[in-house]
């Protein structure tokens, strides 16, 4: 196999709705700049708007194209995104990338025709969640199945997602599983726990639960809050829940629920947090109550931070968390089941430490960012060779 220095430079265009802070977007911010060292020239085309991570992406050497902002009025928004699809078509004609890679459903549905019409030879799609969204987006399942046929490769970030793609008719020869990865050096020992807690105004003896998830209905915050309310009187007196994530429209409803459940003094809303490693250092138990997932970056971050995690049994969650060993896996929307798991870890500090230590070991073995980047580069080169382009 050739070394990276001997490999020809190839052009990669990644298409996504925006680079607003989210799991897929953060993943790309970590991966794409590192592909430069593998002899790829990388750019991102945002169909909707550039987003808050765009400047940092450019600072790391990856060009970003797309509008700064778009109207929030639905008719104008739809027309503008369709217009951006035409702009993408002309962009691809001009730039002539060797590979076009679509992330997230909207970018795939709206961007794939532009890549086909522009005669881009290698087209790849990554799905990063289960296909539940197809129930709400009329015709999206049918449209995606048509575009699957025109892809060179279709990627899932968990076995659960890959299985669904297989059921949608993607042939085995085009189907790949690529797990997420995180920069493990940023997690686990960046600052002492007491310093991390001091920044948040927390005492050293507090029992700190954490959830890192944007405030979206399917992230299951309401289920989690009800679970905590069920065991509130049996938890240590000094417990708190830290909620980190952008408010995507349900924040006020969740705050009302917190008040109704009598948890106002327990729950802290932190909004979008840039320094996730320091935040996780402050925690004792990590939580994820999603109704659907692909493969959550947050879970890998929890593991890398040496935290036991209680997660719902959706997507790839159970592929990452070993039930009873590195945390607990409970059914989605099952507040009672989550409450039992919370109580189990809340009352057993030794088990928390044991589970957290094993979780970090597994994260190091399976989910390093370096291995993830190597898998992307290796897949791209494999497909380039299959097309006689490497």
Secondary structure as UniProt FT lines:
FT   TURN            4..6
FT   STRAND          10..16
FT   HELIX           23..35
FT   HELIX           36..38
FT   STRAND          40..46
FT   TURN            52..53
FT   HELIX           54..59
FT   TURN            60..61
FT   STRAND          63..65
FT   HELIX           74..95
FT   STRAND          99..103
FT   HELIX           105..117
FT   TURN            118..119
FT   STRAND          122..127
FT   HELIX           131..135
FT   TURN            138..139
FT   HELIX           140..148
FT   TURN            149..150
FT   STRAND          153..156
FT   HELIX           159..167
FT   TURN            168..169
FT   HELIX           172..174
FT   STRAND          175..177
FT   HELIX           184..186
FT   HELIX           193..200
FT   TURN            204..205
FT   STRAND          207..212
FT   HELIX           217..219
FT   HELIX           221..231
FT   HELIX           232..234
FT   TURN            237..238
FT   STRAND          239..244
FT   HELIX           251..261
FT   TURN            264..266
FT   STRAND          267..271
FT   HELIX           276..281
FT   STRAND          285..288
FT   HELIX           297..304
FT   TURN            305..306
FT   STRAND          308..312
FT   TURN            315..316
FT   HELIX           317..320
FT   TURN            324..326
FT   STRAND          327..330
FT   TURN            332..333
FT   HELIX           335..346
FT   HELIX           349..366
FT   HELIX           369..386
FT   TURN            387..388
//
